[in-house]
Amino acid sequence: MTSPGAPWFLHFPVQIYSARRTGSSSGFTPRWNNFYNRDTNSHCNSAKAALSCSPRPGHDLSKQGCVKGFILMCRSSGNTGPEGFTPCSLGVSAASILSLPLPELSKKLQDGSLPPEHVFYAYVGKLATETNCITEYLQESENQVRKAKLMEKKGLLYGVPVSIKDSIDCQGHDSTLGFIKNLNKPAAEDSVVVQVLKRQGAIPFVKTNVPQSLISYDCKNLIFGQTRNPLLFTRTPGGSSGGEGALVGGGGSILGIGTDVGGSLRFPAAFCGICAIKPTGKRLRYCEELAAAVGPLAKDVESLALCLRALLSEDMFSLDSTVPPLPFNEEVYSSTKPLRIGYYETDFFTMPSPAMRRAVRQTKELLEEAGHTLVPFELTNVDHVIFNYCVRGMFADGGRSKALLDFSKIRPDVACWLLPEKSQEPSCTPKESLSQQLWDSTSTPLTTSTFPPQDFCHQFIAQWKKLNLDVMLCPMLGPLPLSPPVAVSYTMLYNALDFPAGVVPVTLVTDEDEEQLKGYKGYYRDWWDRTLAKAFRGSVGMPVAVQCVALPWQEELCLRFMKEVETLSLKKNSFF
């Protein structure tokens, strides 16, 4: 029996729920197990006690080991808070707290009917080790709970526990990006987005896993190992914000903060059956070094809106003057005016799976029935854009130094970005030919003012305006196994254009979708397409999302569209 707070698709009586409960993790041993061995019947009075544990003889102390030890001890002792605290000490069970959606939870925190410490320790007790998504417990979060209670004015996220992606700086903690060389180099100060969260009363309490370098939509590195999808352990949670997707999707966090440079918020949300939005690049502050958008992940769209209301505040604008002072536009988000919506089922570069195509068609029909106008939108030159502006733009020198790299020492999923023919198959294929042209041409790195290409941007917007569109409905890549093949065209396009884009789960992969995969060939019929065809298989019961897009600086309109899609999909799926 699923809890009321579980993602909606877990209420559907198909294979996925049983797979989640009985999914085998054979061959998977978290690195935590090598470092931590303590009697799990020990009483745990606080996170501080757990984190001050002594290492096993002959082993280094692992922060991750202590996180797992803390979680296991709290579960076994039935105590997940300070001495004297019990989950039911005020007649409120941890389960009832965890079942609340963020807007309702926030309301109870604001009016005082639910104490912040009860919410905090309920989520600490829910932290999952099975998916291997947590990299560090932020011990100071316990003090932050006490500080929040002393705030003269309660912020919009007062008392809300928030998980933070590894790459986002938290003072006193590593931001490894999956690189061993970044261990034991704690950040000198909180990133701006973390500072704003704290000023709004939120409680950042854990950091979560990422793939090495962040240039992957799997979630694996040599420090913390492989993170797994909470719905099915044999599937990837996505990346690079994969730890966030796994933790939020598994119910261990009610709100997560991640980043997106090519789909890194949208892949984890789509694969784990939750929602996320990638804002316009400079609408929120992340850091100076990376051209990455920072945004929230949550179980529903209203939670994303609440988060953006809090972040798009005077706190953000005063801390960083380079962020445009554009507060959240409530009028746009709450509007009920019918929308004129562009849509497409394919980008003619990556052939959509049957489930992806069906998700767009099904959502289009629901939107039309609700009174919205749907207009076909034709994409052109996607292959040129992906290779010449997206992939090349990922590298500071546009890829010129790739000849200096030793590909035998680079993970295959990273190597295939750099030079596809070096990654798996030696023979040259159509997509690999396009990629070779990329490296032979003049570089246009992401850090220059020529990316994204203004002429392409203007052409895209001109077509948008000609059709008089408000928003766009697009496919989102379907669920994939661990170590998935590269297929980023549907998401990275909107990083190149710098449009706000979000994802909403709308359906599940069906047996019929699986059967239709037998005829999947791809557009190029090359090694890439053959690999992707295999990767799509075995996903019956897994969530499938659609992508919702708006023009730059129109996050509120994007969220309003996402909310409409979510509402209509929930009405259609009457099983929850």
KENU-760535 format. One line per 4 residues: number of its first residue (from 0); their letters; for each residue x, y, z of C-alpha. Coordinates in nm, 3 decimals, always signed. Each point is the difference from the previous one (the first is absolute). Layout:
NUM	A	X Y Z; ... .
END
This chain:
0	MTSP	+0.000 +0.000 +0.000; +0.153 +0.331 -0.102; -0.014 +0.308 +0.221; -0.215 +0.300 -0.100 .
4	GAPW	+0.318 +0.204 -0.047; +0.160 -0.240 -0.246; +0.042 +0.106 -0.363; -0.330 -0.052 -0.182 .
8	FLHF	+0.123 -0.279 -0.226; +0.083 -0.225 +0.298; -0.374 -0.040 +0.051; -0.032 -0.169 -0.338 .
12	PVQI	-0.030 -0.381 +0.035; +0.279 -0.100 -0.240; +0.342 -0.158 +0.021; +0.188 +0.306 +0.117 .
16	YSAR	-0.109 +0.003 +0.364; +0.088 -0.363 +0.062; +0.325 +0.057 -0.185; +0.076 +0.288 +0.230 .
20	RTGS	-0.059 -0.210 +0.309; +0.180 -0.312 -0.118; +0.249 +0.147 -0.246; +0.326 -0.185 +0.028 .
24	SSGF	+0.318 +0.191 +0.066; +0.225 -0.301 -0.045; +0.352 +0.097 -0.088; -0.052 +0.345 +0.154 .
28	TPRW	+0.189 +0.075 +0.318; -0.004 +0.361 +0.119; +0.344 +0.123 +0.100; -0.156 +0.084 +0.337 .
32	NNFY	+0.004 -0.370 +0.091; +0.378 -0.004 -0.017; +0.037 +0.275 +0.256; -0.272 -0.025 +0.258 .
36	NRDT	-0.076 -0.284 +0.238; -0.187 +0.078 +0.315; -0.269 -0.165 +0.207; -0.316 +0.133 -0.163 .
40	NSHC	-0.189 -0.065 +0.325; +0.191 +0.286 +0.159; -0.211 +0.289 +0.116; +0.039 +0.311 -0.219 .
44	NSAK	-0.080 +0.322 +0.180; +0.100 +0.234 -0.283; +0.166 +0.024 -0.338; +0.302 +0.148 +0.175 .
48	AALS	+0.049 -0.317 +0.204; -0.011 -0.212 -0.313; +0.237 +0.226 -0.191; +0.256 -0.007 +0.280 .
52	CSPR	+0.034 -0.377 -0.031; +0.341 -0.165 -0.005; +0.117 -0.182 -0.314; +0.064 -0.371 -0.011 .
56	PGHD	+0.362 -0.093 +0.070; +0.207 +0.026 -0.315; -0.255 +0.212 -0.188; -0.034 +0.372 -0.065 .
60	LSKQ	-0.298 +0.182 +0.141; -0.256 +0.048 -0.275; -0.258 +0.277 +0.022; -0.224 -0.214 -0.215 .
64	GCVK	+0.048 -0.296 +0.235; -0.111 +0.214 +0.292; -0.306 +0.117 -0.191; -0.106 -0.357 -0.056 .
68	GFIL	+0.083 -0.096 +0.357; -0.207 +0.291 +0.126; -0.298 -0.103 -0.213; +0.021 -0.367 +0.100 .
72	MCRS	+0.031 +0.078 +0.371; -0.293 +0.241 -0.010; -0.218 -0.256 -0.174; +0.089 -0.281 +0.238 .
76	SGNT	-0.037 +0.207 +0.315; -0.326 +0.161 -0.110; +0.150 +0.336 +0.090; +0.092 +0.258 -0.259 .
80	GPEG	+0.058 +0.310 +0.203; +0.143 +0.155 +0.316; -0.030 -0.181 +0.329; -0.362 -0.027 +0.104 .
84	FTPC	-0.133 +0.052 -0.350; -0.230 -0.257 -0.151; -0.186 +0.028 -0.332; -0.335 -0.017 +0.178 .
88	SLGV	+0.085 +0.226 +0.294; -0.258 +0.256 -0.117; -0.244 -0.254 -0.136; +0.142 +0.037 -0.351 .
92	SAAS	+0.157 -0.306 -0.161; +0.296 +0.019 -0.234; -0.210 -0.173 -0.265; -0.263 +0.272 +0.011 .
96	ILSL	+0.267 +0.268 -0.032; +0.160 -0.175 -0.295; -0.337 -0.033 -0.174; -0.057 +0.377 -0.011 .
100	PLPE	+0.064 +0.183 -0.329; +0.235 +0.295 +0.037; -0.264 +0.278 -0.016; -0.204 -0.166 +0.278 .
104	LSKK	+0.310 -0.079 +0.205; +0.115 +0.360 -0.034; -0.337 +0.128 +0.114; +0.012 -0.214 +0.316 .
108	LQDG	+0.353 +0.116 +0.071; -0.101 +0.363 -0.049; -0.301 -0.016 +0.233; +0.193 -0.193 +0.266 .
112	SLPP	-0.214 -0.313 -0.006; +0.307 -0.199 -0.101; +0.337 +0.069 +0.168; +0.304 +0.027 -0.232 .
116	EHVF	+0.198 -0.259 +0.197; -0.272 -0.261 -0.052; +0.010 +0.055 -0.376; +0.380 +0.001 -0.005 .
120	YAYV	+0.046 -0.326 +0.187; -0.283 -0.168 -0.190; +0.193 +0.059 -0.321; +0.333 -0.092 +0.157 .
124	GKLA	-0.156 -0.330 +0.103; -0.125 -0.051 -0.355; +0.342 +0.040 -0.161; +0.063 -0.300 -0.223 .
128	TETN	+0.328 -0.187 -0.033; -0.123 -0.256 -0.254; +0.030 +0.236 -0.296; +0.340 +0.136 +0.112 .
132	CITE	-0.105 +0.359 -0.071; +0.134 +0.190 +0.304; +0.359 +0.121 +0.012; +0.002 +0.203 +0.319 .
136	YLQE	-0.221 +0.080 +0.297; +0.020 +0.370 +0.089; +0.043 -0.021 +0.375; -0.057 +0.373 +0.048 .
140	SENQ	-0.357 -0.050 -0.123; -0.099 -0.083 +0.358; +0.112 +0.348 +0.107; -0.174 +0.146 -0.303 .
144	VRKA	-0.329 -0.145 +0.129; +0.050 +0.187 +0.326; +0.099 +0.321 -0.181; -0.306 -0.019 -0.222 .
148	KLME	-0.227 -0.014 +0.306; +0.154 +0.327 +0.122; -0.065 +0.189 -0.325; -0.203 +0.318 +0.053 .
152	KKGL	-0.174 -0.050 -0.335; -0.063 -0.347 -0.133; +0.118 -0.045 -0.356; -0.200 -0.180 -0.267 .
156	LYGV	+0.199 -0.320 +0.056; +0.003 +0.022 +0.380; +0.093 -0.338 +0.149; +0.012 -0.184 -0.335 .
160	PVSI	+0.287 -0.254 -0.032; +0.176 +0.044 -0.335; +0.255 -0.227 -0.167; +0.285 +0.155 -0.199 .
164	KDSI	+0.191 -0.133 -0.300; +0.367 -0.080 +0.064; +0.124 +0.270 -0.241; -0.176 +0.284 +0.186 .
168	DCQG	+0.221 +0.148 +0.272; -0.095 -0.040 +0.365; +0.243 +0.158 +0.244; +0.237 -0.251 +0.159 .
172	HDST	-0.089 -0.282 -0.241; +0.158 -0.136 -0.316; -0.142 +0.061 -0.345; +0.175 -0.291 -0.169 .
176	LGFI	-0.173 -0.017 -0.341; +0.093 -0.367 +0.030; +0.377 +0.072 -0.015; +0.229 -0.147 +0.264 .
180	KNLN	+0.226 +0.304 -0.026; -0.285 +0.213 +0.141; -0.025 -0.197 +0.326; +0.093 +0.179 +0.322 .
184	KPAA	-0.037 +0.341 -0.164; -0.299 +0.141 +0.186; -0.177 +0.306 -0.137; +0.087 +0.327 +0.173 .
188	EDSV	-0.359 +0.124 -0.012; -0.348 -0.099 -0.103; -0.096 +0.057 -0.362; -0.248 +0.281 -0.052 .
192	VVQV	-0.293 -0.239 -0.054; +0.075 -0.174 +0.332; +0.024 +0.335 +0.177; -0.339 +0.099 -0.136 .
196	LKRQ	-0.152 -0.334 +0.104; +0.121 +0.055 +0.357; -0.129 +0.358 +0.007; -0.337 -0.138 -0.108 .
200	GAIP	+0.005 -0.239 +0.296; +0.088 -0.320 -0.190; +0.222 -0.268 +0.156; +0.264 -0.136 -0.244 .
204	FVKT	+0.071 -0.341 +0.155; +0.179 -0.229 -0.248; +0.209 +0.016 -0.317; -0.067 -0.249 -0.278 .
208	NVPQ	+0.194 -0.197 -0.258; +0.103 +0.100 -0.353; +0.185 -0.161 -0.292; +0.367 +0.082 -0.038 .
212	SLIS	+0.038 +0.338 -0.173; -0.382 +0.045 -0.010; +0.019 -0.072 -0.376; -0.223 -0.305 +0.009 .
216	YDCK	-0.362 -0.085 +0.062; +0.088 -0.307 +0.202; +0.113 +0.046 +0.362; +0.327 -0.176 +0.081 .
220	NLIF	+0.351 +0.093 +0.113; +0.302 -0.159 +0.162; -0.059 +0.164 +0.339; -0.361 -0.087 +0.074 .
224	GQTR	-0.080 -0.266 -0.258; -0.320 -0.058 -0.197; -0.329 +0.162 +0.098; -0.308 -0.200 -0.098 .
228	NPLL	-0.354 +0.083 -0.094; -0.226 -0.036 +0.308; -0.275 -0.148 -0.218; +0.211 -0.274 -0.155 .
232	FTRT	+0.363 -0.058 +0.101; +0.104 -0.120 -0.346; -0.089 +0.340 -0.151; +0.196 +0.322 +0.023 .
236	PGGS	-0.139 +0.289 +0.207; +0.131 +0.236 -0.267; +0.259 +0.272 +0.040; +0.179 +0.203 +0.070 .
240	SGGE	-0.241 +0.087 +0.283; -0.061 -0.373 +0.039; +0.043 -0.010 +0.376; -0.271 +0.264 +0.031 .
244	GALV	-0.233 -0.192 -0.231; +0.050 -0.322 +0.196; -0.045 +0.163 +0.341; -0.306 +0.209 -0.089 .
248	GGGG	-0.150 -0.280 -0.210; +0.051 -0.245 +0.286; -0.165 +0.231 +0.254; +0.316 +0.084 +0.197 .
252	SILG	-0.017 +0.370 -0.083; -0.300 +0.221 -0.068; +0.199 +0.258 -0.199; +0.333 -0.025 -0.177 .
256	IGTD	+0.227 +0.253 -0.169; +0.200 -0.101 -0.307; +0.157 +0.145 -0.312; -0.052 -0.046 -0.373 .
260	VGGS	+0.247 +0.054 -0.285; -0.144 -0.256 -0.243; -0.299 -0.158 +0.174; +0.148 -0.068 +0.344 .
264	LRFP	-0.317 +0.099 +0.184; -0.244 -0.137 -0.255; +0.152 -0.347 -0.048; -0.010 -0.094 +0.372 .
268	AAFC	-0.351 +0.140 +0.042; -0.132 -0.185 -0.304; +0.172 -0.329 +0.086; -0.108 +0.009 +0.368 .
272	GICA	-0.358 +0.114 -0.066; +0.016 +0.347 +0.155; -0.005 +0.360 -0.126; +0.279 +0.250 -0.062 .
276	IKPT	+0.056 +0.329 -0.175; +0.313 +0.141 -0.163; -0.036 +0.379 +0.014; +0.155 +0.248 -0.240 .
280	GKRL	+0.374 -0.012 +0.068; +0.035 +0.321 +0.203; -0.343 +0.009 +0.164; +0.156 -0.165 +0.307 .
284	RYCE	+0.357 +0.012 +0.129; +0.225 -0.308 -0.007; +0.369 +0.088 -0.041; +0.228 +0.205 -0.222 .
288	ELAA	+0.194 -0.285 -0.158; -0.275 -0.205 -0.166; -0.270 +0.094 -0.249; -0.249 -0.223 +0.181 .
292	AVGP	-0.353 +0.079 +0.111; -0.097 -0.076 +0.359; -0.350 -0.122 +0.078; -0.224 -0.210 +0.226 .
296	LAKD	-0.125 -0.360 -0.011; -0.316 -0.106 +0.184; -0.291 -0.243 -0.019; -0.244 +0.254 -0.144 .
300	VESL	-0.006 +0.330 -0.189; -0.147 +0.206 +0.284; +0.308 -0.088 +0.208; +0.226 +0.130 -0.279 .
304	ALCL	-0.200 +0.322 -0.009; +0.031 +0.044 +0.378; +0.376 -0.047 -0.026; +0.034 +0.258 -0.279 .
308	RALL	-0.215 +0.246 +0.196; +0.251 -0.028 +0.283; +0.311 +0.017 -0.216; -0.118 +0.286 -0.224 .
312	SEDM	+0.000 +0.235 +0.294; +0.181 +0.306 +0.123; +0.242 -0.235 +0.176; +0.124 -0.127 -0.337 .
316	FSLD	+0.010 +0.344 -0.160; +0.192 +0.158 +0.288; +0.257 -0.280 +0.020; +0.074 +0.007 -0.371 .
320	STVP	-0.058 +0.313 -0.204; +0.058 -0.188 -0.327; -0.331 -0.180 +0.046; -0.284 +0.198 -0.160 .
324	PLPF	-0.237 +0.128 +0.270; -0.303 -0.186 -0.135; -0.220 -0.124 +0.285; -0.231 -0.295 -0.054 .
328	NEEV	-0.298 +0.110 -0.212; -0.301 -0.145 +0.178; -0.247 +0.140 -0.254; +0.159 -0.196 -0.286 .
332	YSST	+0.024 -0.323 +0.199; -0.360 +0.012 +0.122; -0.152 +0.100 -0.335; -0.269 -0.225 -0.149 .
336	KPLR	+0.007 +0.146 -0.352; +0.007 -0.269 -0.270; +0.347 -0.053 -0.142; +0.125 -0.024 -0.357 .
340	IGYY	+0.244 -0.289 +0.015; +0.254 -0.113 -0.258; +0.093 -0.367 -0.002; +0.216 -0.258 -0.175 .
344	ETDF	+0.038 -0.374 +0.042; +0.360 -0.028 -0.123; +0.306 +0.213 -0.066; +0.101 -0.225 -0.294 .
348	FTMP	+0.338 -0.059 +0.167; -0.082 -0.242 +0.281; -0.297 -0.219 -0.090; -0.245 +0.000 +0.292 .
352	SPAM	-0.098 -0.330 +0.157; -0.364 -0.106 -0.041; -0.066 +0.106 +0.360; +0.151 +0.345 -0.057 .
356	RRAV	-0.207 +0.058 -0.313; -0.317 -0.123 +0.171; +0.061 +0.229 +0.299; +0.003 +0.307 -0.227 .
360	RQTK	-0.306 -0.112 -0.197; -0.196 -0.083 +0.315; +0.087 +0.333 +0.161; -0.088 +0.189 -0.320 .
364	ELLE	-0.345 -0.159 -0.004; -0.061 +0.083 +0.366; +0.102 +0.362 -0.055; -0.228 +0.033 -0.302 .
368	EAGH	-0.293 -0.146 +0.195; +0.067 +0.260 +0.272; -0.040 +0.285 -0.252; +0.360 +0.076 -0.092 .
372	TLVP	+0.119 +0.038 -0.361; +0.275 -0.235 -0.119; +0.215 +0.100 -0.299; +0.260 -0.225 -0.173 .
376	FELT	+0.356 +0.134 +0.023; +0.269 -0.119 -0.239; +0.358 -0.020 +0.120; +0.286 +0.045 -0.249 .
380	NVDH	+0.379 -0.038 +0.011; -0.001 -0.172 +0.338; +0.302 -0.216 -0.095; +0.203 +0.311 -0.085 .
384	VIFN	-0.100 +0.171 +0.324; +0.070 -0.300 +0.222; +0.351 -0.062 -0.130; +0.118 +0.351 -0.090 .
388	YCVR	-0.141 +0.195 +0.291; -0.100 -0.241 +0.277; +0.265 -0.273 +0.017; +0.288 +0.223 -0.104 .
392	GMFA	-0.126 +0.269 +0.233; +0.041 -0.236 +0.297; +0.379 +0.040 -0.018; +0.190 +0.319 +0.075 .
396	DGGR	+0.221 -0.030 -0.309; -0.278 -0.132 -0.223; +0.169 -0.342 +0.004; +0.334 +0.100 -0.153 .
400	SKAL	+0.199 -0.178 +0.272; -0.177 -0.336 -0.046; +0.305 -0.131 -0.186; +0.200 +0.025 +0.326 .
404	LDFS	-0.235 -0.228 +0.192; +0.069 -0.364 +0.081; -0.341 -0.154 -0.074; +0.093 -0.328 +0.169 .
408	KIRP	-0.016 +0.183 +0.335; -0.331 +0.177 -0.059; -0.338 -0.149 +0.085; -0.183 -0.110 -0.318 .
412	DVAC	-0.302 +0.221 +0.068; +0.230 +0.304 +0.014; +0.222 -0.116 -0.287; -0.294 -0.029 -0.235 .
416	WLLP	-0.063 +0.373 +0.044; +0.357 +0.076 -0.098; +0.042 -0.233 -0.296; -0.272 -0.258 -0.063 .
420	EKSQ	+0.212 -0.238 -0.208; +0.237 -0.040 +0.297; -0.272 -0.102 +0.241; -0.138 -0.336 -0.107 .
424	EPSC	-0.004 -0.079 -0.370; +0.290 +0.080 -0.234; -0.195 +0.020 -0.322; -0.113 +0.345 -0.112 .
428	TPKE	-0.376 +0.055 -0.007; -0.216 +0.291 -0.121; -0.018 +0.170 +0.342; +0.371 -0.059 +0.054 .
432	SLSQ	+0.072 +0.160 -0.335; -0.193 +0.307 +0.111; +0.194 +0.002 +0.324; +0.335 -0.020 -0.179 .
436	QLWD	-0.097 +0.308 -0.200; -0.065 +0.166 +0.334; +0.353 -0.049 +0.124; +0.152 +0.101 -0.335 .
440	STST	-0.183 +0.334 -0.001; +0.064 +0.326 +0.178; -0.072 -0.016 +0.371; -0.286 +0.184 +0.164 .
444	PLTT	+0.026 -0.083 +0.373; -0.282 +0.047 +0.248; +0.188 +0.276 +0.180; -0.001 +0.240 -0.299 .
448	STFP	-0.265 +0.255 -0.088; -0.065 -0.179 -0.331; -0.181 -0.289 +0.176; -0.284 -0.055 -0.051 .
452	PQDF	+0.006 +0.115 -0.364; -0.213 +0.310 -0.026; -0.112 -0.069 -0.353; -0.139 -0.342 +0.095 .
456	CHQF	-0.164 +0.146 +0.309; -0.161 +0.275 -0.202; -0.126 -0.245 -0.263; -0.151 -0.225 +0.266 .
460	IAQW	-0.173 +0.289 +0.176; -0.119 +0.141 -0.334; -0.172 -0.329 -0.080; -0.146 -0.005 +0.353 .
464	KKLN	-0.136 +0.354 -0.043; -0.131 -0.069 -0.349; -0.217 -0.278 +0.142; -0.100 +0.230 +0.289 .
468	LDVM	+0.093 -0.261 +0.260; -0.009 +0.034 +0.376; +0.187 -0.320 +0.087; +0.131 -0.322 -0.154 .
472	LCPM	-0.073 -0.370 +0.068; +0.298 -0.227 -0.076; +0.110 -0.361 +0.050; +0.221 -0.095 +0.294 .
476	LGPL	+0.239 -0.296 -0.015; -0.148 -0.314 +0.153; +0.145 -0.217 +0.281; +0.336 -0.167 -0.064 .
480	PLSP	+0.232 -0.255 +0.168; +0.318 +0.069 +0.194; +0.282 +0.143 -0.216; -0.243 +0.124 -0.266 .
484	PVAV	+0.101 +0.100 -0.355; +0.026 +0.367 -0.090; -0.332 +0.148 -0.120; -0.029 +0.361 +0.107 .
488	SYTM	-0.148 +0.177 -0.301; -0.347 +0.051 +0.153; +0.134 +0.176 +0.310; +0.323 +0.169 -0.109 .
492	LYNA	-0.178 +0.196 -0.273; -0.159 +0.216 +0.269; +0.331 +0.052 +0.177; +0.139 +0.132 -0.329 .
496	LDFP	-0.303 +0.227 -0.041; -0.003 +0.082 +0.374; -0.378 -0.053 +0.026; -0.165 -0.105 +0.328 .
500	AGVV	-0.103 -0.365 -0.023; -0.165 -0.238 +0.245; -0.109 -0.362 +0.009; -0.320 -0.159 +0.128 .
504	PVTL	-0.071 -0.378 +0.016; -0.315 -0.081 -0.198; -0.011 -0.376 -0.060; +0.175 -0.335 +0.042 .
508	VTDE	+0.177 -0.226 -0.247; -0.246 -0.273 -0.103; +0.034 -0.352 -0.139; -0.120 +0.136 -0.333 .
512	DEEQ	+0.278 +0.260 +0.001; +0.248 -0.279 +0.066; -0.138 -0.205 -0.285; +0.027 +0.292 -0.242 .
516	LKGY	+0.369 +0.040 +0.088; +0.068 -0.304 -0.216; -0.036 +0.227 -0.301; +0.218 +0.280 +0.138 .
520	KGYY	+0.288 +0.075 -0.239; +0.088 +0.364 +0.062; +0.056 +0.264 -0.265; +0.363 -0.086 -0.074 .
524	RDWW	-0.014 -0.375 +0.064; +0.353 +0.021 +0.136; +0.166 -0.133 +0.315; -0.148 +0.285 +0.203 .
528	DRTL	-0.355 -0.082 -0.107; +0.047 -0.374 +0.051; +0.132 +0.062 +0.352; -0.288 +0.233 +0.085 .
532	AKAF	-0.254 -0.255 -0.129; +0.138 -0.259 +0.242; +0.008 +0.253 +0.284; -0.370 +0.084 -0.037 .
536	RGSV	-0.099 -0.364 +0.062; -0.103 -0.137 +0.338; -0.172 +0.315 +0.127; -0.362 -0.114 +0.031 .
540	GMPV	-0.162 +0.181 +0.292; +0.261 +0.277 +0.012; -0.111 +0.366 -0.023; +0.009 +0.199 -0.323 .
544	AVQC	+0.001 +0.381 +0.001; -0.054 +0.282 -0.244; +0.199 +0.320 -0.022; -0.167 +0.341 +0.037 .
548	VALP	+0.183 +0.304 -0.141; -0.049 +0.378 +0.002; +0.194 +0.299 -0.133; +0.291 +0.144 +0.206 .
552	WQEE	-0.088 +0.160 +0.336; -0.351 -0.153 -0.005; +0.043 -0.261 +0.272; -0.340 +0.079 +0.146 .
556	LCLR	-0.170 -0.073 -0.334; +0.202 -0.322 -0.030; -0.115 -0.105 +0.348; -0.361 +0.094 -0.080 .
560	FMKE	+0.018 -0.227 -0.308; +0.162 -0.279 +0.204; -0.277 +0.031 +0.260; -0.265 -0.033 -0.273 .
564	VETL	+0.169 -0.312 -0.139; +0.032 -0.147 +0.348; -0.364 +0.068 +0.089; -0.136 -0.149 -0.323 .
568	SLKK	+0.224 -0.307 +0.028; -0.111 -0.060 +0.358; -0.366 +0.020 -0.106; +0.055 -0.251 -0.279 .
572	NSFF	+0.188 -0.242 +0.224; -0.279 -0.064 +0.249; +0.187 -0.282 +0.176; +0.164 +0.220 +0.266 .
END
